Amino acid sequence: MAEEQFGLPYWLDLERPTFSRLETDKTVEAVVIGGGICGLKIARSLSRYGIKSIILEGGRIGDGASSRNQGSINHGGALGYADCVRHFSRSTAQSIWQLGLENHRLLRAEMSEFEFDCDYQIEGFTYLARRDLPGWETQLANYAEDYRLLKEDGFDVAFLDEQDATQHGGSPLYAGGLSYLNDAQFHSGKYVLGLGVSRLPNVTIFEDSRVQENSIYKSE
Ligand SMILES: Cc1cc2nc3c(=O)[nH]c(=O)nc-3n(C[C@H](O)[C@H](O)[C@H](O)COP(=O)(O)OP(=O)(O)OC[C@H]3O[C@@H](n4cnc5c(N)ncnc54)[C@H](O)[C@@H]3O)c2cc1C
């Protein structure tokens, strides 16, 4: 699985619980395939409604993208704010960005409910325009426009001028940028393990239990 193919992710280089392999037939109400953030959260939601589930993870919990990411919790979309307004509408853009903030709130509630520590910190997230890359002037103008609209719509953002950007990025290459002041970072390994090992009533986790065509559980 992922660990054999790509090696141990930096974020999982810590003491990890192990879960046994599924060795026998089982009858359950729900089967969740994959023990990354999505699988663990789905199992958790099922559990909340009293539905018993098992998680079948082909490798080990968190082996996939869930512990190979940069651990940024952002509330912006892939599109810039002004682009989103142009493509959809001002109220749609506002709702999407608000939804991102709601995700932040839910994440904090979850961490407090499950009482696990994943080095969560609100340090903001900054996009910087580099003057050695083509189109940086347009990029910077977009950040300025995003900043203006986001401020008008009540979001907590800051525009970085050349001096701020140089200081922030640690290089005179940076011409300016946009900071989302409420964005956060966490240790993605601790987060995904926290989800997997914290109290999950009605959920049983199996590792080394890859689901394959014609064979429900079979390790290679
Ligand atoms: C380089 C990188 C950086 C990223 N940075 C960020 C970021 O900063 N912020 C952010 O919000 N998102 C980021 N993401 C995206 C985020 O990591 C993913 O959206 C998220 O982890 C997906 O979770 P998942 O549970 O769907 O997938 P995964 O974590 O990949 O989990 C899938 C699991 O399923 C298992 N599996 C697969 N097939 C089978 C099978 N047949 N049987 C049993 N098990 C199986 C795998 O072993 C794996 O453990 C980043 C992603 C990458 C790759």
The ligand as a Tripos MOL2 file, in Angstrom:
@<TRIPOS>MOLECULE
LIG
   53    58     1     0     0
SMALL
NO_CHARGES

@<TRIPOS>ATOM
      1 C1          0.5200   16.7180   -1.3140 C.3       1 LIG1
      2 C2         -0.8560   17.0150   -0.7630 C.ar      1 LIG1
      3 C3         -1.0700   18.1520   -0.0070 C.ar      1 LIG1
      4 C4         -2.3500   18.4320    0.4760 C.ar      1 LIG1
      5 N1         -2.5230   19.5200    1.2700 N.ar      1 LIG1
      6 C5         -3.7320   19.7600    1.8510 C.ar      1 LIG1
      7 C6         -3.9040   20.8050    2.7750 C.ar      1 LIG1
      8 O1         -2.9630   21.5120    3.1220 O.2       1 LIG1
      9 N2         -5.1510   21.0170    3.2810 N.ar      1 LIG1
     10 C7         -6.2090   20.2140    2.9500 C.ar      1 LIG1
     11 O2         -7.3190   20.4440    3.4550 O.2       1 LIG1
     12 N3         -6.0680   19.1790    2.0900 N.ar      1 LIG1
     13 C8         -4.8480   18.9280    1.5500 C.ar      1 LIG1
     14 N4         -4.6950   17.8660    0.7200 N.ar      1 LIG1
     15 C9         -5.8650   17.0290    0.4130 C.3       1 LIG1
     16 C10        -6.1840   16.0550    1.5860 C.3       1 LIG1
     17 O3         -5.0070   15.4750    2.1050 O.3       1 LIG1
     18 C11        -7.1060   14.9680    1.0340 C.3       1 LIG1
     19 O4         -8.2460   15.5820    0.4470 O.3       1 LIG1
     20 C12        -7.5950   14.0320    2.1250 C.3       1 LIG1
     21 O5         -6.5430   13.5360    2.9020 O.3       1 LIG1
     22 C13        -8.3520   12.8900    1.4700 C.3       1 LIG1
     23 O6         -8.7200   11.9810    2.4700 O.3       1 LIG1
     24 P1         -9.2820   10.5780    2.0680 P.3       1 LIG1
     25 O7         -9.6710    9.8860    3.3210 O.co2     1 LIG1
     26 O8        -10.3100   10.7400    1.0030 O.co2     1 LIG1
     27 O9         -8.0880    9.8440    1.3110 O.3       1 LIG1
     28 P2         -6.7960    9.0850    1.9030 P.3       1 LIG1
     29 O10        -6.2230    9.7380    3.1010 O.co2     1 LIG1
     30 O11        -5.8910    8.8660    0.7450 O.co2     1 LIG1
     31 O12        -7.4160    7.7320    2.4140 O.3       1 LIG1
     32 C14        -7.7910    6.6960    1.5740 C.3       1 LIG1
     33 C15        -7.4360    5.4190    2.2970 C.3       1 LIG1
     34 O13        -8.0440    4.3390    1.6080 O.3       1 LIG1
     35 C16        -7.1730    3.2440    1.6180 C.3       1 LIG1
     36 N5         -7.5700    2.4050    0.4920 N.ar      1 LIG1
     37 C17        -7.5030    2.6930   -0.8150 C.ar      1 LIG1
     38 N6         -7.9900    1.6750   -1.5550 N.ar      1 LIG1
     39 C18        -8.3940    0.7200   -0.6580 C.ar      1 LIG1
     40 C19        -8.9800   -0.5720   -0.8030 C.ar      1 LIG1
     41 N7         -9.2510   -1.0920   -2.0040 N.pl3     1 LIG1
     42 N8         -9.2620   -1.2830    0.3260 N.ar      1 LIG1
     43 C20        -8.9910   -0.7770    1.5530 C.ar      1 LIG1
     44 N9         -8.4150    0.4480    1.7230 N.ar      1 LIG1
     45 C21        -8.1330    1.1700    0.6430 C.ar      1 LIG1
     46 C22        -5.7920    3.8730    1.4800 C.3       1 LIG1
     47 O14        -4.7830    3.0040    1.9620 O.3       1 LIG1
     48 C23        -5.9380    5.1410    2.3080 C.3       1 LIG1
     49 O15        -5.4990    4.9720    3.6460 O.3       1 LIG1
     50 C24        -3.4290   17.5550    0.2020 C.ar      1 LIG1
     51 C25        -3.2150   16.3940   -0.5350 C.ar      1 LIG1
     52 C26        -1.9400   16.1110   -1.0070 C.ar      1 LIG1
     53 C27        -1.7200   14.8470   -1.8020 C.3       1 LIG1
@<TRIPOS>BOND
     1     1     2 1
     2     2     3 ar
     3     2    52 ar
     4     3     4 ar
     5     4     5 ar
     6     4    50 ar
     7     5     6 ar
     8     6     7 ar
     9     6    13 1
    10     7     8 2
    11     7     9 ar
    12     9    10 ar
    13    10    11 2
    14    10    12 ar
    15    12    13 ar
    16    13    14 ar
    17    14    15 1
    18    14    50 ar
    19    15    16 1
    20    16    17 1
    21    16    18 1
    22    18    19 1
    23    18    20 1
    24    20    21 1
    25    20    22 1
    26    22    23 1
    27    23    24 1
    28    24    25 2
    29    24    26 1
    30    24    27 1
    31    27    28 1
    32    28    29 2
    33    28    30 1
    34    28    31 1
    35    31    32 1
    36    32    33 1
    37    33    34 1
    38    33    48 1
    39    34    35 1
    40    35    36 1
    41    35    46 1
    42    36    37 ar
    43    36    45 ar
    44    37    38 ar
    45    38    39 ar
    46    39    40 ar
    47    39    45 ar
    48    40    41 1
    49    40    42 ar
    50    42    43 ar
    51    43    44 ar
    52    44    45 ar
    53    46    47 1
    54    46    48 1
    55    48    49 1
    56    50    51 ar
    57    51    52 ar
    58    52    53 1
@<TRIPOS>SUBSTRUCTURE
     1 LIG1         1 GROUP 0 **** ****
